């Protein structure tokens, strides 16, 4: 049998010189796949050569599609695993379309179908599109309902269960009655209770600050050792899947994205990159095609259905991946080129119980205006202090929306993403902990684009706060079960890190206003000096805690021109109160609405 490389040369798909140079490179996959992954041979040229090598017929699934009556939804996983699709049938033979023909595949299919089989060759991209089109309904149903079928109580399709609704109604009615019959005492008691709650959250935050600071030397040593280990590693690397959900993105954003993905220092033949698009988002699909992405980047078409969320789209793609490990990036992300190798090296150092590694996130346009500077300080506080502190204390870590690297086996075992949760990242981090898995931090950074306008920031923050409330309500459907699954310390960590922020955002302005107005003597009912002092302590404590974090991260990052932003940082958190109020309203009126963040607005991006 003629070798595939010789056929490609004879057909003019590749030069002999390029083929021979590539053939001596170390690789552990088939030649055709490797050539296609490195964009040395286009998919259709490879299909043409494979057809000649095995003396088979090549077909174009776009012009001559497969018979839909032969498609069996219950065999979808088998189709994906073995890369084949029933194409046509006659009385004598069943035609099977495949981008990877082999005698072993034909033998296996003859046993599976108990009848004569004939293979026909198709290009890999045409095969993926055809399979997604035929299996679209099945893929979508599994993406929507997969988690609900396995763990019904952990899905955010319902905002409140009946016991939760009754409990809130009873609590609200009780507070209303107390306010009517005992207005002065109720107001003072409520104010004391809220202040005490705020003190507890400040104490928890201070503990996280101290733990985050203590983790810095260890973090630097770990980062240096990990980079040395990754550089020295010369063993086989597993297939790594990259999921990138894109929606309503322009050519410039997508071209930059493809450039960043192509720059990753990882064997191209071991990358399985899925650009996930809503099937009716034709402008984005056309823009991707116009960018002419490398052959190891495939477009996943997500059929339109409710809810139109990022996690549902990722669940559709999850059923079509090849990787043993997986990472999610956003359209505007610029990950460190060595991030995948660092993740693989770190996974190999850690027990199998560690299912996820979270890389740090920050912004490449942080100096654009005051808002982006404040957002950068907040992100640095989260990824450099708060999350390392949670890791150090062995508390559940809510994931960031991007750059979370996962063992695919563990991800599937916990049910994938919740299609109805608008912060699927935070929810997944808690669910991994709920089922006994661990998340660790990865000493690598991905840069993103910060919203440069207040309205864009408010929409994004509204979705985040709404998702945190959703997540808290879901896991508090059975507090006893949650406490047993997480353990007491992690249970209370969940309460303060997931449940408390939204309530704090809503309460903080009340403390501040009561203190300021009371100090000016403008309250209709005078407060006792000790209660006014309590509100003052809350006000001062909140301001100082924000300054404390801002000062620390500015030193850690070496951002010497951020002093003005540091002074404004405590008052930046007032904006979160507006976002929290908006999130609460949306949770009632549009709980699963996904407020998309527009990318490509920064001047740096356009430069």
C-alpha positions as CSV (number, residue, x, y, z in Angstrom):
1,X,0.0,0.0,0.0
2,X,1.3,3.4,-1.0
3,X,2.3,5.6,2.0
4,X,0.0,8.6,2.8
5,X,2.9,11.1,2.6
6,X,3.9,9.9,-0.9
7,X,0.3,10.3,-2.1
8,X,0.0,13.9,-0.6
9,X,3.3,14.8,-2.4
10,X,2.1,13.3,-5.7
11,X,-1.2,15.2,-5.4
12,X,0.6,18.5,-4.7
13,X,-0.9,18.9,-1.3
14,X,2.6,19.2,0.3
15,X,6.2,19.4,-0.9
16,X,8.6,16.6,-0.3
17,X,11.0,18.9,1.5
18,X,8.3,20.0,4.0
19,X,7.1,16.5,4.5
20,X,10.6,15.1,5.2
21,X,11.3,17.9,7.7
22,X,8.1,17.3,9.5
23,X,8.5,13.5,9.4
24,X,11.6,13.6,11.6
25,X,9.8,15.6,14.3
26,X,8.7,13.6,17.4
27,X,5.0,12.9,17.3
28,X,2.6,10.3,18.7
29,X,-0.4,10.6,16.4
30,X,-1.1,9.6,12.8
31,X,0.7,11.5,10.1
32,X,-2.4,12.8,8.5
33,X,-3.9,14.2,11.7
34,X,-0.5,15.8,12.6
35,X,-0.1,17.4,9.2
36,X,-3.7,18.8,9.3
37,X,-3.2,20.1,12.9
38,X,-0.1,22.0,11.8
39,X,-2.0,23.4,8.8
40,X,0.5,21.8,6.5
41,X,-2.3,20.0,4.7
42,X,-5.9,21.1,4.4
43,X,-8.7,18.8,5.5
44,X,-10.1,18.2,2.0
45,X,-6.7,17.4,0.6
46,X,-6.1,14.9,3.4
47,X,-9.5,13.2,2.7
48,X,-8.7,13.0,-1.0
49,X,-5.3,11.3,-0.2
50,X,-6.9,8.9,2.3
51,X,-9.5,7.9,-0.3
52,X,-6.7,7.0,-2.7
53,X,-4.6,5.2,-0.1
54,X,-7.5,2.9,0.9
55,X,-9.0,2.8,-2.6
56,X,-12.3,4.3,-1.3
57,X,-14.7,6.9,-2.6
58,X,-14.5,10.5,-1.4
59,X,-17.8,12.4,-0.9
60,X,-18.8,15.9,0.0
61,X,-21.4,15.9,2.8
62,X,-22.4,19.5,2.0
63,X,-23.5,18.6,-1.5
64,X,-24.6,15.0,-0.8
65,X,-25.7,14.8,2.8
66,X,-26.1,11.6,4.8
67,X,-29.5,9.9,5.0
68,X,-31.1,11.2,8.2
69,X,-33.2,8.1,8.6
70,X,-30.1,6.1,9.3
71,X,-29.0,8.3,12.2
72,X,-29.7,6.7,15.7
73,X,-29.5,9.2,18.5
74,X,-28.7,6.5,21.1
75,X,-25.5,5.8,19.1
76,X,-24.3,9.4,19.2
77,X,-21.5,8.7,21.6
78,X,-20.3,5.7,19.5
79,X,-20.3,7.9,16.4
80,X,-18.2,10.5,18.1
81,X,-15.8,8.1,19.7
82,X,-15.1,6.1,16.5
83,X,-15.6,9.0,14.1
84,X,-18.1,7.5,11.7
85,X,-21.6,8.2,10.5
86,X,-24.1,5.9,8.6
87,X,-24.4,7.4,5.1
88,X,-26.4,5.3,2.7
89,X,-27.7,1.8,2.6
90,X,-28.7,-0.7,0.0
91,X,-29.8,-4.3,0.1
92,X,-26.2,-5.4,-0.1
93,X,-24.1,-3.0,1.9
94,X,-24.3,-0.1,4.4
95,X,-22.1,2.9,3.5
96,X,-20.3,4.5,6.4
97,X,-18.8,8.0,6.1
98,X,-15.6,8.6,8.1
99,X,-12.7,11.1,8.1
100,X,-10.4,8.3,9.6
101,X,-10.7,5.2,7.4
102,X,-9.0,2.0,8.5
103,X,-9.4,-1.7,8.2
104,X,-9.9,-1.9,12.0
105,X,-12.8,0.5,11.8
106,X,-14.5,-1.5,9.0
107,X,-14.1,-4.8,10.9
108,X,-15.5,-3.2,14.1
109,X,-18.5,-1.8,12.2
110,X,-19.3,-5.1,10.5
111,X,-19.5,-6.7,13.9
112,X,-21.6,-3.8,15.3
113,X,-24.1,-3.8,12.5
114,X,-23.9,-7.5,11.6
115,X,-23.8,-6.8,7.9
116,X,-21.4,-5.9,5.1
117,X,-19.9,-2.4,5.4
118,X,-18.3,-0.1,2.9
119,X,-16.4,3.0,4.0
120,X,-16.5,6.4,2.2
121,X,-14.1,9.2,3.1
122,X,-15.1,12.7,4.1
123,X,-13.2,15.7,5.5
124,X,-12.9,16.1,9.2
125,X,-14.7,19.4,9.3
126,X,-17.6,18.3,7.1
127,X,-18.0,15.2,9.2
128,X,-18.2,17.3,12.4
129,X,-20.7,19.7,10.9
130,X,-22.9,16.8,9.6
131,X,-22.8,14.9,12.9
132,X,-23.7,18.1,14.8
133,X,-26.6,18.8,12.5
134,X,-28.0,15.3,12.6
135,X,-27.5,15.0,16.4
136,X,-28.4,18.6,17.2
137,X,-31.6,17.8,19.0
138,X,-29.9,15.1,21.1
139,X,-26.9,17.2,21.9
140,X,-29.1,20.1,22.9
141,X,-31.4,18.1,25.1
142,X,-28.4,16.5,26.9
143,X,-26.8,20.0,27.3
144,X,-30.0,21.4,28.8
145,X,-31.1,18.5,31.0
146,X,-28.0,16.3,31.6
147,X,-27.3,17.8,35.1
148,X,-31.0,17.9,35.9
149,X,-31.5,14.2,35.1
150,X,-28.6,13.2,37.4
151,X,-28.7,15.8,40.2
152,X,-32.1,17.4,40.1
153,X,-31.6,19.3,43.4
154,X,-28.5,21.1,42.1
155,X,-30.0,22.8,39.0
156,X,-30.9,26.5,39.0
157,X,-33.9,26.1,36.6
158,X,-36.1,27.1,39.6
159,X,-35.2,30.2,41.6
160,X,-36.9,29.0,44.8
161,X,-38.4,25.7,45.9
162,X,-41.7,25.8,47.7
163,X,-40.1,25.5,51.2
164,X,-37.8,28.4,50.4
165,X,-40.7,30.5,49.2
166,X,-42.7,29.8,52.3
167,X,-39.7,30.5,54.6
168,X,-39.0,33.8,52.9
169,X,-42.7,34.8,53.0
170,X,-42.9,34.0,56.8
171,X,-39.7,35.9,57.5
172,X,-40.9,38.9,55.5
173,X,-44.3,38.9,57.1
174,X,-42.8,38.7,60.6
175,X,-40.5,41.6,59.9
176,X,-43.4,43.6,58.5
177,X,-45.6,43.0,61.6
178,X,-42.8,43.9,64.0
179,X,-42.2,47.1,62.0
180,X,-45.8,48.0,62.3
181,X,-46.4,47.3,66.0
182,X,-42.9,48.0,67.3
183,X,-41.3,50.4,64.8
184,X,-38.6,52.0,67.0
185,X,-37.5,48.8,68.7
186,X,-37.6,46.8,65.4
187,X,-35.6,49.4,63.6
188,X,-32.9,49.4,66.2
189,X,-32.8,45.6,66.5
190,X,-32.6,45.2,62.8
191,X,-29.8,47.8,62.6
192,X,-27.8,46.0,65.3
193,X,-28.3,42.6,63.6
194,X,-27.2,44.0,60.2
195,X,-24.2,45.6,61.7
196,X,-23.2,42.4,63.5
197,X,-23.5,40.5,60.2
198,X,-21.4,43.1,58.5
199,X,-18.7,42.7,61.3
200,X,-18.6,38.9,60.7
201,X,-18.1,39.4,57.0
202,X,-15.3,41.9,57.6
203,X,-13.7,39.5,60.1
204,X,-13.9,36.7,57.5
205,X,-12.4,39.0,54.9
206,X,-9.6,40.1,57.1
207,X,-8.8,36.4,57.8
208,X,-8.7,35.8,54.0
209,X,-6.4,38.8,53.7
210,X,-4.0,37.5,56.2
211,X,-4.0,34.0,54.7
212,X,-3.6,35.5,51.2
213,X,-0.6,37.5,52.3
214,X,0.9,34.4,54.1
215,X,0.5,32.4,50.9
216,X,2.6,34.8,48.7
217,X,6.1,33.4,49.4
218,X,4.9,29.8,48.9
219,X,3.1,30.9,45.7
220,X,6.3,32.5,44.3
221,X,8.4,29.3,45.1
222,X,5.7,27.1,43.6
223,X,5.5,29.1,40.4
224,X,9.3,29.0,39.9
225,X,9.5,25.3,40.6
226,X,6.6,24.5,38.3
227,X,8.1,26.4,35.4
228,X,11.3,24.6,35.8
229,X,9.5,21.2,35.9
230,X,7.4,22.1,32.8
231,X,10.5,23.2,30.9
232,X,12.2,19.9,31.7
233,X,9.3,17.7,31.0
234,X,9.8,15.6,27.8
235,X,7.2,12.8,28.2
236,X,4.0,12.3,26.1
237,X,1.4,15.1,26.4
238,X,-2.3,14.3,26.4
239,X,-4.9,15.7,24.1
240,X,-6.0,19.1,25.5
241,X,-9.4,20.5,24.6
242,X,-10.0,24.3,24.5
243,X,-13.5,25.5,24.6
244,X,-14.2,29.1,23.5
245,X,-17.8,30.3,23.5
246,X,-18.2,33.2,21.1
247,X,-21.3,35.2,20.5
248,X,-21.8,38.4,18.5
249,X,-18.1,38.9,18.1
250,X,-16.5,40.9,15.2
251,X,-13.6,39.9,12.9
252,X,-11.0,41.9,14.9
253,X,-11.8,40.1,18.2
254,X,-11.9,36.7,16.5
255,X,-8.7,37.2,14.6
256,X,-6.9,38.2,17.7
257,X,-8.3,35.2,19.6
258,X,-7.2,32.8,16.9
259,X,-3.7,34.3,17.0
260,X,-3.5,33.9,20.8
261,X,-4.7,30.3,20.6
262,X,-2.2,29.5,17.8
263,X,0.6,30.9,20.0
264,X,0.0,28.4,22.8
265,X,3.2,26.4,23.4
266,X,1.6,22.9,23.0
267,X,1.8,20.3,20.2
268,X,-0.7,21.4,17.6
269,X,-1.8,17.8,16.9
270,X,-2.6,17.4,20.6
271,X,-5.0,20.5,20.7
272,X,-8.7,20.0,20.2
273,X,-10.0,23.6,19.9
274,X,-13.8,24.2,19.7
275,X,-15.1,27.7,18.8
276,X,-18.6,27.4,20.1
277,X,-21.3,29.5,18.2
278,X,-25.0,29.8,18.4
279,X,-26.2,28.3,15.1
280,X,-28.3,31.5,14.2
281,X,-25.4,33.8,15.0
282,X,-24.4,33.8,11.3
283,X,-22.3,37.0,11.5
284,X,-19.9,35.5,14.0
285,X,-19.7,32.2,12.1
286,X,-18.9,34.0,8.9
287,X,-16.3,36.1,10.7
288,X,-14.6,33.0,12.0
289,X,-14.5,31.5,8.5
290,X,-13.1,34.8,7.2
291,X,-10.2,34.4,9.7
292,X,-9.3,31.0,8.1
293,X,-8.6,29.3,11.5
294,X,-6.1,26.5,11.6
295,X,-7.3,22.9,11.0
296,X,-7.2,22.0,14.7
297,X,-9.9,24.6,15.4
298,X,-13.5,23.5,14.8
299,X,-16.7,25.5,14.8
300,X,-19.4,23.9,17.1
301,X,-22.9,25.0,16.1
302,X,-25.3,25.2,19.1
303,X,-29.0,24.9,18.0
304,X,-31.1,27.8,19.3
305,X,-33.0,26.8,22.4
306,X,-33.7,28.0,26.0
307,X,-31.7,28.9,28.0
308,X,-29.3,30.8,25.7
309,X,-26.4,30.7,28.1
310,X,-22.7,30.0,27.9
311,X,-22.9,26.9,30.1
312,X,-25.5,25.3,27.8
313,X,-23.3,26.0,24.8
314,X,-20.3,24.5,26.6
315,X,-22.4,21.4,27.4
316,X,-23.1,20.9,23.7
317,X,-19.4,21.1,22.9
318,X,-18.5,18.8,25.9
319,X,-20.2,15.9,24.1
320,X,-17.9,16.3,21.0
321,X,-14.5,16.7,22.5
322,X,-11.4,14.4,22.3
323,X,-9.3,15.8,25.2
324,X,-8.4,14.2,28.5
325,X,-8.0,17.8,29.9
326,X,-10.0,20.9,29.1
327,X,-9.8,24.6,29.6
328,X,-12.3,27.4,28.8
329,X,-11.2,30.8,27.4
330,X,-13.3,33.8,26.5
331,X,-13.2,35.5,23.1
332,X,-11.0,38.4,24.3
333,X,-8.5,36.2,26.3
334,X,-4.8,36.3,26.0
335,X,-3.5,33.3,28.0
336,X,0.2,32.9,28.8
337,X,1.7,30.7,26.0
338,X,3.0,28.1,28.5
339,X,-0.2,27.8,30.4
340,X,-1.3,24.4,29.1
341,X,2.1,22.8,29.8
342,X,2.1,24.3,33.3
343,X,-1.4,22.9,33.9
344,X,-0.4,19.4,32.7
345,X,2.7,19.4,34.9
346,X,0.8,20.6,37.9
347,X,-1.9,18.0,37.4
348,X,0.7,15.2,37.3
349,X,2.2,16.5,40.6
350,X,-1.2,16.5,42.4
351,X,-3.5,13.7,43.5
352,X,-6.4,12.7,41.2
353,X,-8.8,14.3,43.6
354,X,-7.7,17.7,42.4
355,X,-10.1,18.1,39.4
356,X,-9.5,21.7,38.5
357,X,-6.7,24.3,38.4
358,X,-7.7,28.0,38.2
359,X,-5.3,30.4,36.5
360,X,-5.2,34.1,37.5
361,X,-7.1,36.7,35.5
362,X,-6.4,40.3,34.9
363,X,-6.8,43.0,32.3
364,X,-4.5,44.2,29.6
365,X,-6.3,47.5,29.3
366,X,-6.2,48.3,33.1
367,X,-4.7,51.8,32.5
368,X,-7.4,52.9,30.1
369,X,-9.5,54.9,32.6
370,X,-10.4,55.0,36.3
371,X,-13.0,52.3,36.0
372,X,-10.6,49.8,34.4
373,X,-8.0,50.6,37.1
374,X,-10.5,49.9,39.9
375,X,-11.6,46.7,38.2
376,X,-8.0,45.5,37.8
377,X,-7.4,46.1,41.6
378,X,-10.6,44.1,42.3
379,X,-9.5,41.2,40.1
380,X,-6.0,41.2,41.5
381,X,-7.4,41.1,45.0
382,X,-9.5,38.1,44.1
383,X,-6.9,36.0,42.2
384,X,-3.8,37.0,44.2
385,X,-5.2,37.1,47.7
386,X,-8.8,35.8,48.2
387,X,-8.6,32.6,46.1
388,X,-5.2,31.6,47.4
389,X,-6.5,32.1,50.9
390,X,-9.5,29.8,50.2
391,X,-7.0,27.2,48.8
392,X,-4.9,27.5,51.9
393,X,-7.9,27.1,54.2
394,X,-9.2,24.2,52.1
395,X,-12.5,26.0,51.4
396,X,-14.6,25.7,48.2
397,X,-13.2,27.9,45.4
398,X,-15.7,29.5,43.0
399,X,-14.1,29.4,39.6
400,X,-13.4,32.3,37.3
401,X,-15.3,32.3,34.0
402,X,-12.2,31.5,32.1
403,X,-8.8,29.7,32.4
404,X,-10.1,26.9,34.6
405,X,-8.3,23.8,33.6
406,X,-10.2,20.5,34.4
407,X,-9.9,16.8,34.2
408,X,-12.6,15.9,31.8
409,X,-13.4,12.7,33.6
410,X,-14.2,14.6,36.8
411,X,-16.1,17.3,34.9
412,X,-18.4,14.7,33.3
413,X,-18.8,12.8,36.6
414,X,-20.3,15.9,38.4
415,X,-22.6,16.6,35.5
416,X,-20.9,19.3,33.4
417,X,-22.2,22.8,33.7
418,X,-25.6,24.0,34.9
419,X,-27.2,25.3,31.8
420,X,-29.5,27.6,33.9
421,X,-26.9,29.3,36.1
422,X,-25.6,32.6,34.8
423,X,-22.4,32.2,36.8
424,X,-21.7,28.6,35.8
425,X,-18.1,29.0,36.9
426,X,-18.9,29.7,40.5
427,X,-21.5,27.0,40.6
428,X,-19.1,24.4,39.1
429,X,-16.4,25.2,41.7
430,X,-18.9,24.6,44.5
431,X,-20.2,21.4,42.9
432,X,-16.7,20.0,42.5
433,X,-16.2,20.5,46.2
434,X,-19.7,19.1,47.0
435,X,-18.7,15.8,45.3
436,X,-15.3,15.6,47.1
437,X,-13.0,17.1,44.4
438,X,-10.5,19.9,45.0
439,X,-9.6,23.1,43.1
440,X,-6.1,24.5,43.3
441,X,-4.6,27.7,41.9
442,X,-2.3,27.6,38.8
443,X,0.6,30.2,38.8
444,X,-0.2,31.5,35.3
445,X,-2.1,34.5,34.1
446,X,-4.6,35.2,31.4
447,X,-5.3,38.8,30.4
448,X,-8.8,39.9,29.4
449,X,-10.5,43.1,28.3
450,X,-12.1,45.1,31.2
451,X,-15.3,47.0,30.4
452,X,-14.5,50.6,29.8
453,X,-18.0,52.0,30.2
454,X,-20.1,52.1,33.4
455,X,-23.1,50.6,31.7
456,X,-21.1,47.6,30.4
457,X,-19.6,47.1,33.8
458,X,-23.0,47.3,35.5
459,X,-24.5,44.7,33.1
460,X,-21.6,42.3,33.7
461,X,-21.6,42.8,37.5
462,X,-25.4,42.3,37.6
463,X,-25.0,38.9,36.0
464,X,-22.2,37.9,38.4
465,X,-24.2,38.9,41.5
466,X,-27.3,37.3,40.2
467,X,-25.4,34.0,39.6
468,X,-23.9,34.1,43.1
469,X,-27.4,34.4,44.5
470,X,-28.6,31.6,42.3
471,X,-25.8,29.4,43.4
472,X,-26.4,30.1,47.1
473,X,-30.2,29.4,46.8
474,X,-29.5,26.1,44.9
475,X,-27.1,24.7,47.5
476,X,-29.2,26.0,50.4
477,X,-32.2,23.9,49.3
478,X,-30.9,21.3,51.7
479,X,-28.5,23.0,54.2
480,X,-28.0,19.7,56.1
481,X,-26.9,17.8,53.1
482,X,-24.6,20.7,52.1
483,X,-23.0,20.7,55.5
484,X,-22.5,16.9,55.4
485,X,-21.0,17.1,51.9
486,X,-18.6,20.0,52.5
487,X,-17.9,19.7,56.2
488,X,-18.5,22.4,58.8
489,X,-15.6,24.7,58.0
490,X,-16.2,24.6,54.2
491,X,-19.9,25.0,54.8
492,X,-19.4,28.3,56.6
493,X,-16.8,29.4,54.1
494,X,-19.5,28.9,51.4
495,X,-21.9,31.0,53.4
496,X,-19.5,34.0,53.7
497,X,-17.9,33.8,50.3
498,X,-21.0,32.9,48.1
499,X,-24.0,34.0,50.2
500,X,-22.8,37.0,52.1
501,X,-21.5,39.3,49.3
502,X,-24.9,40.1,47.7
503,X,-26.4,40.9,51.1
504,X,-23.4,43.0,52.0
505,X,-23.7,45.0,48.8
506,X,-27.3,45.7,49.7
507,X,-26.7,46.5,53.4
508,X,-23.5,48.6,53.2
509,X,-25.2,51.7,51.8
510,X,-27.7,51.6,54.6
511,X,-25.0,51.6,57.2
512,X,-23.2,54.4,55.5
513,X,-26.3,56.5,55.0
514,X,-27.5,56.0,58.6
515,X,-24.1,57.0,59.9
516,X,-23.7,60.1,57.7
517,X,-27.3,61.3,58.1
518,X,-27.3,60.5,61.8
519,X,-24.1,62.3,62.4
520,X,-25.6,65.4,60.7
521,X,-28.7,65.1,63.0
522,X,-31.1,64.6,60.1
523,X,-32.7,61.3,61.0
524,X,-36.4,61.6,61.9
525,X,-35.8,59.3,65.0
526,X,-32.6,60.0,66.9
527,X,-30.4,57.0,67.4
528,X,-28.6,56.3,70.6
529,X,-24.9,57.3,70.4
530,X,-23.8,53.7,70.8
531,X,-25.9,52.6,67.8
532,X,-24.7,55.5,65.7
533,X,-21.2,54.6,66.7
534,X,-21.8,51.0,65.6
535,X,-22.8,52.3,62.1
536,X,-19.7,54.5,62.1
537,X,-17.5,51.5,62.9
538,X,-19.1,49.6,60.0
539,X,-18.5,52.6,57.7
540,X,-14.9,53.1,58.7
541,X,-14.2,49.3,58.8
542,X,-15.5,48.9,55.2
543,X,-13.5,51.8,53.9
544,X,-10.3,50.6,55.6
545,X,-10.7,47.0,54.5
546,X,-10.9,48.0,50.9
547,X,-7.9,50.3,51.2
548,X,-6.0,47.4,52.8
549,X,-6.6,45.1,49.8
550,X,-6.0,47.8,47.2
551,X,-2.7,48.8,48.9
552,X,-1.5,45.2,49.0
553,X,-2.2,44.3,45.4
554,X,-0.8,47.5,44.1
555,X,2.5,46.6,45.8
556,X,2.3,43.0,44.7
557,X,1.7,44.0,41.0
558,X,4.1,46.9,41.0
559,X,1.4,49.2,39.8
560,X,3.0,52.5,40.9
561,X,0.5,54.7,39.0
562,X,-2.5,53.3,40.8
563,X,-2.4,55.5,43.9
564,X,-5.4,57.6,42.8
565,X,-7.4,54.5,42.0
566,X,-6.5,53.1,45.5
567,X,-8.0,56.2,47.1
568,X,-11.2,55.8,45.1
569,X,-11.4,52.0,45.6
570,X,-13.7,51.9,48.7
571,X,-16.2,54.1,46.9
572,X,-16.1,51.9,43.8
573,X,-17.9,49.3,45.9
574,X,-20.9,51.6,46.1
575,X,-21.5,50.7,42.4
576,X,-21.8,47.0,43.5
577,X,-24.9,48.0,45.5
578,X,-26.6,49.2,42.4
579,X,-25.6,46.0,40.6
580,X,-26.9,43.9,43.5
581,X,-30.3,45.7,43.5
582,X,-30.5,45.2,39.7
583,X,-29.5,41.5,40.1
584,X,-32.2,40.9,42.7
585,X,-34.8,42.4,40.3
586,X,-33.6,40.3,37.4
587,X,-33.6,37.2,39.5
588,X,-37.4,37.8,39.9
589,X,-38.2,38.9,36.4
590,X,-35.5,37.2,34.2
591,X,-33.5,34.7,36.2
592,X,-31.8,33.0,33.2
593,X,-31.2,36.1,31.1
594,X,-27.5,36.2,30.0
595,X,-26.4,39.9,29.7
596,X,-23.6,39.6,27.2
597,X,-20.4,41.7,27.6
598,X,-19.4,43.4,24.4
599,X,-15.7,43.0,23.5
600,X,-13.3,44.9,21.3
601,X,-14.2,48.3,22.6
602,X,-10.8,49.2,24.2
603,X,-8.5,51.5,22.4
604,X,-5.6,49.1,22.9
605,X,-7.6,46.5,21.0
606,X,-8.2,48.8,18.1
607,X,-4.6,50.0,18.0
